[in-house]
């Protein structure tokens, strides 16, 4: 989520820590497809590696951008409710940044 005010920009993104199922490619992928030096052991490893690249690129992009990372480490109803509430309050924050009424329906 990119929050763009008059003079300030903020990026808020969510990170899901851990998953119940971690998919792994078969050993034939390396041999048959010619990816000899590609070290993808699992889907989570690929996700984590791409997250590190994203975070490093984002932090080097601009010193004026404020970055908020929200990590979700639990898969429960309470976590989902907290996430929905957080997104709701982020929309209020964004409306205040751009000088709009946060409690009316924007199109």
C-alpha positions in Angstrom: 0.0 0.0 0.0 1.5 3.3 -1.1 0.4 6.3 0.9 1.2 9.5 -1.0 0.6 12.8 0.8 1.6 16.3 -0.3 5.3 16.1 0.7 5.6 12.7 2.2 5.3 9.1 1.0 4.9 6.0 3.0 4.9 2.3 2.0 3.1 -0.3 4.1 3.5 -3.9 3.2 2.6 -7.2 4.9 4.8 -10.2 5.4 3.4 -13.6 6.2 5.8 -15.5 8.4 5.6 -19.3 7.8 3.0 -21.3 6.1 1.4 -24.6 6.8 2.5 -26.1 3.4 5.9 -25.6 1.9 6.0 -26.8 -1.7 9.3 -28.1 -3.0 10.3 -28.8 -6.6 11.3 -32.3 -7.6 15.0 -33.0 -8.3 14.2 -33.4 -12.0 13.6 -29.6 -12.3 17.3 -28.9 -11.9 18.4 -31.5 -14.3 15.7 -31.4 -17.0 15.2 -27.6 -17.2 18.9 -26.7 -17.0 18.9 -24.7 -13.7 22.1 -26.2 -12.4 23.1 -23.2 -10.2 19.6 -22.2 -9.1 19.1 -23.0 -5.4 15.4 -23.1 -4.9 14.8 -25.6 -2.2 11.2 -24.6 -1.4 8.6 -22.1 -2.1 9.2 -20.4 1.2 12.9 -20.0 0.4 12.0 -18.3 -2.9 9.5 -16.1 -1.1 12.0 -15.1 1.6 14.8 -14.4 -0.9 12.6 -12.2 -3.0 11.4 -10.4 0.1 15.0 -9.6 1.1 15.7 -8.2 -2.4 12.4 -6.2 -2.2 13.3 -4.8 1.2 16.9 -3.9 0.3 15.8 -2.2 -3.0 13.0 -0.3 -1.2 15.3 1.0 1.5 17.9 2.2 -1.0 15.2 3.8 -3.2 14.8 7.0 -1.2 15.6 8.2 2.3 12.4 10.2 2.3 10.1 7.3 2.1 8.8 5.9 5.4 8.5 2.1 5.4 6.2 0.1 7.7 6.5 -3.7 7.6 3.7 -5.7 9.2 4.5 -9.3 10.0 1.8 -11.9 10.4 3.0 -14.9 12.3 -0.3 -16.4 13.3 -3.2 -17.9 11.3 -6.2 -17.2 13.6 -9.5 -15.3 13.6 -8.0 -12.8 16.0 -5.1 -12.1 13.6 -7.4 -11.7 10.7 -9.6 -9.3 12.7 -6.6 -7.3 13.7 -5.4 -7.1 10.1 -8.8 -5.8 8.9 -8.9 -3.2 11.7 -5.4 -2.1 10.8 -6.3 -1.7 7.1 -9.4 0.3 8.2 -7.3 2.7 10.3 -4.7 3.0 7.5 -7.5 4.2 5.2 -8.5 6.8 7.8 -4.8 7.9 8.1 -4.5 8.2 4.3 -7.7 10.3 4.1 -6.3 12.6 6.7 -3.0 12.9 4.8 -4.7 14.0 1.6 -7.2 16.3 3.5 -10.4 14.3 2.8 -13.1 13.1 5.2 -12.3 9.5 6.1 -15.8 8.6 7.0 -17.5 9.1 3.7 -17.4 6.7 0.8 -14.7 7.7 -1.7 -14.9 6.5 -5.3 
